[in-house]
Amino acid sequence: MKNIWRWIIGIVVGLVIIGVVFAVRSNKQAYNVAHGAIENRTALTQDKIDAVTQMAMTSVDLAVKLAGNLPSQQAQADLVKQDIQEISNRLSEATALKGDLAVQKLDAAIALYDQTLTAVDQAAQEADTPAVKAIFDRIYGVLSATEEQLKQFLLTAGQ
């Protein structure tokens, strides 16, 4: 009778050990699946950050090129060029950052966009020739469209 109880206890302990091994293994698999999903989502988000930052850099480069066509004797033109260059610097910093830090840097760049758009609009109103006004208007359009796309991205990134 003693041998039967030993066998029963041994079988029960063995089944418990096998059950624990399978239970821990499924939790580990679930963890690995979830971990992979989080990494994929983070990678997708970072890809979006990189894409929107690259788009903004391209449009700022276009604005810099347009600002280069402005007559340099106008004080407003020099201020606009400096503001656009500062936006470019902030976007360059954002490209070097990852995740939330990049999003915060993009958010800071939007504040500078607002300031620059006001300066460009004021410079366009004070322009002495239609050609200079047209350049300011194109710069305003490029920066305004880019700012809107950045705002839309930041709204969707916050969700």
C-alpha positions as CSV (number, residue, x, y, z in Angstrom):
1,M,0.0,0.0,0.0
2,K,2.9,2.3,0.7
3,N,4.1,1.9,-2.9
4,I,0.8,2.8,-4.3
5,W,0.7,6.1,-2.4
6,R,4.2,6.9,-3.6
7,W,3.2,6.2,-7.2
8,I,0.1,8.4,-6.9
9,I,2.0,11.3,-5.2
10,G,4.7,11.0,-7.8
11,I,2.2,11.1,-10.7
12,V,0.3,14.0,-9.2
13,V,3.6,16.0,-8.6
14,G,4.7,15.2,-12.2
15,L,1.4,16.4,-13.6
16,V,1.7,19.6,-11.5
17,I,5.2,20.2,-12.8
18,I,4.1,19.6,-16.4
19,G,1.1,21.9,-15.9
20,V,3.3,24.7,-14.5
21,V,5.7,24.3,-17.4
22,F,2.9,24.7,-20.0
23,A,1.3,27.5,-18.1
24,V,4.5,29.5,-17.8
25,R,5.3,28.8,-21.5
26,S,2.0,30.1,-22.7
27,N,2.4,33.3,-20.6
28,K,5.9,33.7,-22.0
29,Q,4.6,33.3,-25.5
30,A,1.9,35.8,-24.9
31,Y,4.5,38.2,-23.5
32,N,6.7,37.7,-26.6
33,V,3.8,38.3,-28.9
34,A,2.8,41.4,-27.0
35,H,6.4,42.6,-26.9
36,G,6.8,42.1,-30.6
37,A,3.5,44.0,-31.3
38,I,4.7,47.0,-29.1
39,E,8.0,47.0,-31.0
40,N,6.2,47.0,-34.3
41,R,3.9,49.8,-33.3
42,T,6.8,51.8,-32.0
43,A,8.7,51.2,-35.2
44,L,5.7,52.3,-37.2
45,T,5.3,55.5,-35.1
46,Q,9.0,56.3,-35.5
47,D,8.7,55.8,-39.3
48,K,5.8,58.2,-39.3
49,I,7.8,60.7,-37.2
50,D,10.7,60.4,-39.6
51,A,8.5,60.8,-42.7
52,V,6.7,63.9,-41.4
53,T,10.0,65.4,-40.3
54,Q,11.5,64.7,-43.7
55,M,8.5,66.2,-45.4
56,A,8.8,69.3,-43.2
57,M,12.5,69.6,-43.9
58,T,11.9,69.4,-47.6
59,S,9.3,72.2,-47.5
60,V,11.5,74.3,-45.3
61,D,14.3,73.9,-47.8
62,L,12.0,75.1,-50.5
63,A,11.0,78.1,-48.3
64,V,14.8,78.8,-47.8
65,K,15.3,78.7,-51.5
66,L,12.3,81.1,-52.1
67,A,13.7,83.4,-49.3
68,G,17.0,83.5,-51.2
69,N,15.2,85.2,-54.0
70,L,14.2,88.1,-51.8
71,P,16.1,91.3,-52.0
72,S,18.6,91.4,-49.1
73,Q,18.3,95.1,-48.4
74,Q,14.8,94.5,-46.9
75,A,15.1,94.0,-43.1
76,Q,11.9,91.9,-43.1
77,A,13.4,89.5,-45.6
78,D,16.4,89.0,-43.4
79,L,14.2,88.3,-40.4
80,V,12.1,85.8,-42.4
81,K,15.3,84.0,-43.6
82,Q,16.5,83.8,-40.0
83,D,13.2,82.4,-38.8
84,I,13.0,79.8,-41.5
85,Q,16.6,78.8,-40.7
86,E,15.7,78.4,-37.1
87,I,12.7,76.2,-38.1
88,S,15.1,74.1,-40.1
89,N,17.4,73.8,-37.1
90,R,14.6,72.6,-34.9
91,L,13.5,70.1,-37.4
92,S,17.0,68.8,-37.7
93,E,17.1,68.3,-34.0
94,A,13.8,66.5,-34.2
95,T,15.2,64.0,-36.8
96,A,18.0,63.1,-34.3
97,L,15.5,62.3,-31.6
98,K,13.2,59.4,-31.2
99,G,9.6,58.9,-29.9
100,D,8.1,61.4,-27.6
101,L,11.2,63.7,-27.6
102,A,10.9,64.1,-31.4
103,V,7.2,64.8,-31.1
104,Q,7.9,67.5,-28.4
105,K,10.5,69.0,-30.7
106,L,8.0,69.1,-33.6
107,D,5.5,70.7,-31.3
108,A,8.1,73.4,-30.5
109,A,8.7,73.9,-34.2
110,I,5.0,74.6,-34.7
111,A,5.2,77.5,-32.3
112,L,8.0,78.9,-34.4
113,Y,5.9,78.3,-37.5
114,D,3.2,80.5,-36.1
115,Q,5.7,83.3,-35.4
116,T,7.3,83.0,-38.8
117,L,3.9,83.0,-40.6
118,T,3.0,86.2,-38.8
119,A,6.3,87.8,-39.9
120,V,5.9,86.6,-43.5
121,D,2.3,87.9,-43.7
122,Q,3.4,91.3,-42.3
123,A,6.4,91.4,-44.7
124,A,4.1,90.6,-47.6
125,Q,1.8,93.5,-46.7
126,E,4.7,95.9,-46.4
127,A,6.4,94.7,-49.7
128,D,7.2,97.5,-52.1
129,T,7.0,95.5,-55.3
130,P,4.5,92.9,-56.5
131,A,7.3,90.4,-57.2
132,V,8.6,90.6,-53.6
133,K,5.0,90.2,-52.4
134,A,4.5,87.2,-54.6
135,I,7.6,85.6,-53.1
136,F,6.4,86.2,-49.6
137,D,3.0,84.8,-50.5
138,R,4.6,81.6,-51.8
139,I,6.7,81.3,-48.7
140,Y,3.6,81.8,-46.6
141,G,1.8,79.1,-48.6
142,V,4.6,76.6,-48.2
143,L,5.1,77.2,-44.5
144,S,1.3,77.2,-43.8
145,A,0.7,73.9,-45.6
146,T,3.6,72.3,-43.8
147,E,2.5,73.6,-40.4
148,E,-1.0,72.2,-41.0
149,Q,0.4,68.8,-41.9
150,L,2.6,68.8,-38.7
151,K,-0.5,69.8,-36.6
152,Q,-2.5,66.9,-38.1
153,F,0.4,64.5,-37.4
154,L,0.7,65.6,-33.8
155,L,-3.1,65.3,-33.3
156,T,-3.0,61.7,-34.6
157,A,0.2,60.9,-32.7
158,G,-1.4,61.9,-29.4
159,Q,-4.1,59.2,-29.8
